[in-house]
Amino acid sequence: MKAELKPVIFYGVPSGCSLASVIASEWLGQPYHLVRIEMMDKWPEQFARVNPRMKTPAMLTAQGDSLTESLAILQHIGQRGVAQGLGFIPGTPNADRLASMLSYLVTDLFAAFAPLWKLYDAGINDPVQKSVLRQYGEDSVRVEYAYLDELLADREWLLGGTKPTVADAYLFAIGRWAEYHKLFALEETFPNVARYMRKLAQDPAVKFALEIEKNSDARGNGSFQGHVDIAQLEISKASFTSNLAAA
Ligand SMILES: N[C@@H](CCC(=O)N[C@@H](CS)C(=O)NCC(=O)O)C(=O)O
Protein backbone atom coordinates (compact mmCIF):
# COMPACT_ATOMS: atom_id res chain seq x y z
CA MET A 1 0.00 0.00 0.00
CA LYS A 2 2.80 2.38 0.94
CA ALA A 3 4.34 2.39 -2.52
CA GLU A 4 0.98 3.11 -4.14
CA LEU A 5 0.26 6.16 -2.08
CA LYS A 6 -0.26 9.49 -3.73
CA PRO A 7 0.95 12.35 -1.57
CA VAL A 8 -1.38 12.93 1.38
CA ILE A 9 -1.86 16.33 2.99
CA PHE A 10 -3.23 16.50 6.54
CA TYR A 11 -5.12 19.77 6.97
CA GLY A 12 -6.66 21.24 10.09
CA VAL A 13 -9.93 23.07 10.63
CA PRO A 14 -11.06 25.63 11.58
CA SER A 15 -8.99 28.10 9.60
CA GLY A 16 -5.65 26.27 9.71
CA CYS A 17 -2.42 27.47 8.14
CA SER A 18 -2.62 24.12 6.32
CA LEU A 19 -4.99 25.80 3.84
CA ALA A 20 -1.79 26.90 2.06
CA SER A 21 -0.66 23.30 1.50
CA VAL A 22 -4.05 22.45 0.00
CA ILE A 23 -3.99 25.50 -2.29
CA ALA A 24 -0.43 24.72 -3.39
CA SER A 25 -1.29 21.05 -4.04
CA GLU A 26 -4.16 22.13 -6.21
CA TRP A 27 -1.96 24.61 -8.10
CA LEU A 28 0.59 21.84 -8.62
CA GLY A 29 -2.08 19.82 -10.39
CA GLN A 30 -0.67 16.37 -9.52
CA PRO A 31 -2.71 13.69 -7.74
CA TYR A 32 -3.01 14.02 -3.96
CA HIS A 33 -5.25 12.92 -1.10
CA LEU A 34 -6.39 14.77 1.99
CA VAL A 35 -6.89 13.82 5.63
CA ARG A 36 -9.09 16.18 7.64
CA ILE A 37 -8.21 16.96 11.25
CA GLU A 38 -10.86 18.68 13.37
CA MET A 39 -8.47 20.60 15.56
CA MET A 40 -11.03 21.44 18.25
CA ASP A 41 -11.95 17.75 18.72
CA LYS A 42 -9.86 14.83 19.92
CA TRP A 43 -7.09 14.31 17.37
CA PRO A 44 -6.73 10.79 15.90
CA GLU A 45 -3.99 8.90 17.77
CA GLN A 46 -2.40 7.73 14.53
CA PHE A 47 -1.58 11.34 13.68
CA ALA A 48 1.16 11.29 16.32
CA ARG A 49 3.16 9.06 13.99
CA VAL A 50 2.98 11.71 11.28
CA ASN A 51 3.63 14.64 13.58
CA PRO A 52 4.34 13.92 17.26
CA ARG A 53 3.85 17.64 17.92
CA MET A 54 0.20 17.24 16.85
CA LYS A 55 0.14 20.21 14.49
CA THR A 56 -1.12 20.64 10.96
CA PRO A 57 -0.17 20.76 8.16
CA ALA A 58 1.64 17.48 7.73
CA MET A 59 2.26 15.40 4.67
CA LEU A 60 3.01 11.88 3.52
CA THR A 61 5.14 12.26 0.43
CA ALA A 62 4.83 10.06 -2.64
CA GLN A 63 7.62 7.92 -1.11
CA GLY A 64 5.53 7.46 2.05
CA ASP A 65 7.77 9.64 4.25
CA SER A 66 6.10 11.96 6.69
CA LEU A 67 6.97 15.62 6.33
CA THR A 68 5.98 18.34 8.78
CA GLU A 69 6.17 22.16 8.98
CA SER A 70 4.49 24.42 6.43
CA LEU A 71 7.81 25.72 5.17
CA ALA A 72 9.13 22.23 4.37
CA ILE A 73 5.86 21.07 2.82
CA LEU A 74 5.53 24.20 0.69
CA GLN A 75 9.16 23.95 -0.43
CA HIS A 76 8.55 20.29 -1.31
CA ILE A 77 5.51 21.22 -3.41
CA GLY A 78 7.33 24.24 -4.89
CA GLN A 79 10.25 22.09 -6.02
CA ARG A 80 7.85 19.71 -7.73
CA GLY A 81 6.15 22.73 -9.32
CA VAL A 82 9.05 24.63 -10.87
CA ALA A 83 7.40 24.31 -14.29
CA GLN A 84 4.23 25.94 -12.95
CA GLY A 85 6.22 28.73 -11.28
CA LEU A 86 5.31 27.55 -7.75
CA GLY A 87 8.96 27.21 -6.77
CA PHE A 88 12.44 27.50 -8.27
CA ILE A 89 15.45 25.32 -9.01
CA PRO A 90 17.46 24.96 -5.77
CA GLY A 91 20.62 27.06 -5.74
CA THR A 92 19.21 29.85 -7.91
CA PRO A 93 18.62 33.43 -6.68
CA ASN A 94 14.86 33.03 -7.04
CA ALA A 95 14.95 29.90 -4.88
CA ASP A 96 16.79 31.96 -2.25
CA ARG A 97 14.17 34.71 -2.48
CA LEU A 98 11.39 32.19 -2.02
CA ALA A 99 13.12 30.59 0.99
CA SER A 100 13.62 34.02 2.51
CA MET A 101 9.97 35.01 2.01
CA LEU A 102 8.64 31.70 3.34
CA SER A 103 10.87 31.99 6.37
CA TYR A 104 9.60 35.53 7.06
CA LEU A 105 5.98 34.39 6.72
CA VAL A 106 6.23 31.31 8.95
CA THR A 107 8.22 33.09 11.63
CA ASP A 108 7.35 36.80 11.80
CA LEU A 109 3.88 36.87 10.29
CA PHE A 110 2.69 33.62 11.88
CA ALA A 111 4.18 34.64 15.24
CA ALA A 112 2.39 38.00 15.14
CA PHE A 113 -0.91 36.14 15.42
CA ALA A 114 0.25 33.91 18.31
CA PRO A 115 -1.19 36.07 21.15
CA LEU A 116 -4.56 36.19 19.39
CA TRP A 117 -4.68 32.41 19.00
CA LYS A 118 -3.64 32.02 22.62
CA LEU A 119 -6.62 34.17 23.56
CA TYR A 120 -8.92 32.19 21.28
CA ASP A 121 -7.71 28.68 22.26
CA ALA A 122 -7.01 29.03 25.96
CA GLY A 123 -10.39 30.48 26.98
CA ILE A 124 -8.75 33.19 29.09
CA ASN A 125 -11.27 35.02 31.30
CA ASP A 126 -9.08 37.52 33.12
CA PRO A 127 -9.93 40.93 31.53
CA VAL A 128 -6.39 42.34 31.98
CA GLN A 129 -4.74 39.29 30.41
CA LYS A 130 -7.30 39.39 27.62
CA SER A 131 -6.70 43.00 26.77
CA VAL A 132 -2.90 42.66 26.93
CA LEU A 133 -2.94 39.67 24.58
CA ARG A 134 -5.37 41.35 22.22
CA GLN A 135 -3.41 44.60 22.09
CA TYR A 136 -0.04 42.88 21.72
CA GLY A 137 -1.39 40.64 18.96
CA GLU A 138 -3.05 43.48 17.08
CA ASP A 139 0.03 45.71 17.29
CA SER A 140 2.29 42.90 16.06
CA VAL A 141 -0.02 42.06 13.16
CA ARG A 142 -0.24 45.73 12.16
CA VAL A 143 3.55 45.95 11.91
CA GLU A 144 3.69 42.98 9.54
CA TYR A 145 0.70 44.10 7.47
CA ALA A 146 2.28 47.53 7.04
CA TYR A 147 5.41 45.83 5.67
CA LEU A 148 3.38 43.58 3.37
CA ASP A 149 1.19 46.46 2.20
CA GLU A 150 4.26 48.39 1.08
CA LEU A 151 5.70 45.32 -0.60
CA LEU A 152 2.49 44.63 -2.50
CA ALA A 153 2.03 48.25 -3.63
CA ASP A 154 3.67 47.64 -6.99
CA ARG A 155 3.47 43.88 -7.38
CA GLU A 156 0.79 41.41 -8.17
CA TRP A 157 2.37 38.50 -6.34
CA LEU A 158 4.52 38.41 -3.25
CA LEU A 159 7.81 37.70 -5.03
CA GLY A 160 7.09 40.15 -7.82
CA GLY A 161 6.81 37.61 -10.64
CA THR A 162 3.98 37.03 -13.06
CA LYS A 163 2.68 33.88 -11.35
CA PRO A 164 1.85 33.00 -7.73
CA THR A 165 4.36 30.87 -5.83
CA VAL A 166 3.79 28.68 -2.77
CA ALA A 167 4.48 31.82 -0.69
CA ASP A 168 1.26 33.35 -2.02
CA ALA A 169 -0.69 30.28 -0.92
CA TYR A 170 0.76 30.71 2.56
CA LEU A 171 0.12 34.45 2.77
CA PHE A 172 -3.51 33.88 1.81
CA ALA A 173 -3.92 31.18 4.48
CA ILE A 174 -2.44 33.37 7.22
CA GLY A 175 -3.61 36.74 5.87
CA ARG A 176 -7.25 35.79 6.36
CA TRP A 177 -6.67 35.62 10.11
CA ALA A 178 -6.86 39.43 10.45
CA GLU A 179 -10.50 39.17 9.48
CA TYR A 180 -11.03 36.03 11.59
CA HIS A 181 -9.87 37.95 14.67
CA LYS A 182 -11.69 41.12 13.55
CA LEU A 183 -8.58 43.27 13.93
CA PHE A 184 -9.12 46.19 11.56
CA ALA A 185 -10.92 47.27 8.38
CA LEU A 186 -8.47 45.75 5.88
CA GLU A 187 -9.65 47.77 2.84
CA GLU A 188 -9.04 51.11 4.52
CA THR A 189 -5.98 50.23 6.57
CA PHE A 190 -3.96 48.07 4.20
CA PRO A 191 -5.46 48.54 0.70
CA ASN A 192 -2.74 46.65 -1.15
CA VAL A 193 -3.06 43.59 1.08
CA ALA A 194 -6.85 43.87 0.67
CA ARG A 195 -6.59 43.94 -3.13
CA TYR A 196 -4.21 40.97 -3.05
CA MET A 197 -6.50 38.94 -0.78
CA ARG A 198 -9.54 39.77 -2.96
CA LYS A 199 -7.72 38.61 -6.07
CA LEU A 200 -6.59 35.34 -4.48
CA ALA A 201 -10.09 34.71 -3.12
CA GLN A 202 -11.23 34.48 -6.77
CA ASP A 203 -8.61 31.86 -7.64
CA PRO A 204 -10.24 28.43 -8.29
CA ALA A 205 -7.68 26.59 -6.13
CA VAL A 206 -8.25 28.97 -3.24
CA LYS A 207 -12.02 28.66 -3.62
CA PHE A 208 -11.66 24.88 -3.64
CA ALA A 209 -9.47 24.82 -0.51
CA LEU A 210 -11.93 27.05 1.35
CA GLU A 211 -14.81 24.78 0.30
CA ILE A 212 -12.87 21.74 1.54
CA GLU A 213 -12.47 23.43 4.92
CA LYS A 214 -16.28 23.80 5.02
CA ASN A 215 -16.52 20.04 4.48
CA SER A 216 -18.22 20.40 1.10
CA ASP A 217 -17.74 17.82 -1.63
CA ALA A 218 -15.75 20.20 -3.83
CA ARG A 219 -13.88 18.45 -6.66
CA GLY A 220 -11.24 20.99 -7.64
CA ASN A 221 -9.29 20.72 -10.89
CA GLY A 222 -9.14 16.92 -10.83
CA SER A 223 -5.87 16.41 -8.96
CA PHE A 224 -7.63 15.92 -5.61
CA GLN A 225 -8.22 12.17 -5.29
CA GLY A 226 -10.48 12.31 -2.25
CA HIS A 227 -10.20 12.14 1.52
CA VAL A 228 -8.62 9.07 3.11
CA ASP A 229 -9.09 7.56 6.53
CA ILE A 230 -5.96 7.99 8.61
CA ALA A 231 -6.45 4.48 10.01
CA GLN A 232 -5.84 3.06 6.53
CA LEU A 233 -2.48 4.76 6.10
CA GLU A 234 0.83 3.08 6.72
CA ILE A 235 2.89 5.71 8.46
CA SER A 236 6.59 5.47 9.16
CA LYS A 237 8.37 7.82 11.57
CA ALA A 238 7.96 11.56 11.20
CA SER A 239 10.78 13.17 9.21
CA PHE A 240 12.25 15.22 12.02
CA THR A 241 12.41 12.28 14.40
CA SER A 242 14.13 10.08 11.82
CA ASN A 243 17.81 9.80 11.02
CA LEU A 244 19.09 11.36 7.83
CA ALA A 245 18.26 9.29 4.80
CA ALA A 246 21.20 7.93 2.81
CA ALA A 247 21.96 10.23 -0.13
N1 LIG B 1 5.57 25.42 12.94
C1 LIG B 1 4.39 24.80 12.42
C2 LIG B 1 3.17 25.34 13.18
C3 LIG B 1 1.93 24.60 12.80
C4 LIG B 1 0.74 25.04 13.66
O1 LIG B 1 0.87 25.65 14.73
N2 LIG B 1 -0.44 24.65 13.19
C5 LIG B 1 -1.65 24.97 13.90
C6 LIG B 1 -2.74 25.35 12.93
S1 LIG B 1 -2.33 26.81 12.03
C7 LIG B 1 -2.11 23.76 14.67
O2 LIG B 1 -2.00 22.65 14.21
N3 LIG B 1 -2.64 23.98 15.86
C8 LIG B 1 -3.19 22.96 16.67
C9 LIG B 1 -2.68 22.97 18.06
O3 LIG B 1 -1.68 23.64 18.33
O4 LIG B 1 -3.30 22.28 18.88
C10 LIG B 1 4.25 25.07 10.92
O5 LIG B 1 4.66 26.15 10.47
O6 LIG B 1 3.76 24.19 10.21
The ligand as an SDF file (V2000), in Angstrom:
LIG
                    3D

 20 19  0  0  0  0  0  0  0  0999 V2000
    5.5690   25.4200   12.9390 N   0  0  0  0  0  0  0  0  0  0  0  0
    4.3880   24.7960   12.4200 C   0  0  0  0  0  0  0  0  0  0  0  0
    3.1680   25.3400   13.1810 C   0  0  0  0  0  0  0  0  0  0  0  0
    1.9250   24.5990   12.8010 C   0  0  0  0  0  0  0  0  0  0  0  0
    0.7420   25.0380   13.6580 C   0  0  0  0  0  0  0  0  0  0  0  0
    0.8700   25.6450   14.7270 O   0  0  0  0  0  0  0  0  0  0  0  0
   -0.4440   24.6470   13.1880 N   0  0  0  0  0  0  0  0  0  0  0  0
   -1.6510   24.9670   13.8970 C   0  0  0  0  0  0  0  0  0  0  0  0
   -2.7450   25.3460   12.9320 C   0  0  0  0  0  0  0  0  0  0  0  0
   -2.3250   26.8050   12.0290 S   0  0  0  0  0  0  0  0  0  0  0  0
   -2.1100   23.7560   14.6710 C   0  0  0  0  0  0  0  0  0  0  0  0
   -1.9980   22.6500   14.2130 O   0  0  0  0  0  0  0  0  0  0  0  0
   -2.6400   23.9780   15.8630 N   0  0  0  0  0  0  0  0  0  0  0  0
   -3.1890   22.9570   16.6720 C   0  0  0  0  0  0  0  0  0  0  0  0
   -2.6750   22.9720   18.0600 C   0  0  0  0  0  0  0  0  0  0  0  0
   -1.6760   23.6450   18.3260 O   0  0  0  0  0  0  0  0  0  0  0  0
   -3.3030   22.2840   18.8780 O   0  0  0  0  0  0  0  0  0  0  0  0
    4.2500   25.0670   10.9220 C   0  0  0  0  0  0  0  0  0  0  0  0
    4.6590   26.1470   10.4740 O   0  0  0  0  0  0  0  0  0  0  0  0
    3.7580   24.1920   10.2050 O   0  0  0  0  0  0  0  0  0  0  0  0
  1  2  1  0
  2  3  1  0
  2 18  1  0
  3  4  1  0
  4  5  1  0
  5  6  2  0
  5  7  1  0
  7  8  1  0
  8  9  1  0
  8 11  1  0
  9 10  1  0
 11 12  2  0
 11 13  1  0
 13 14  1  0
 14 15  1  0
 15 16  2  0
 15 17  1  0
 18 19  2  0
 18 20  1  0
M  END
$$$$
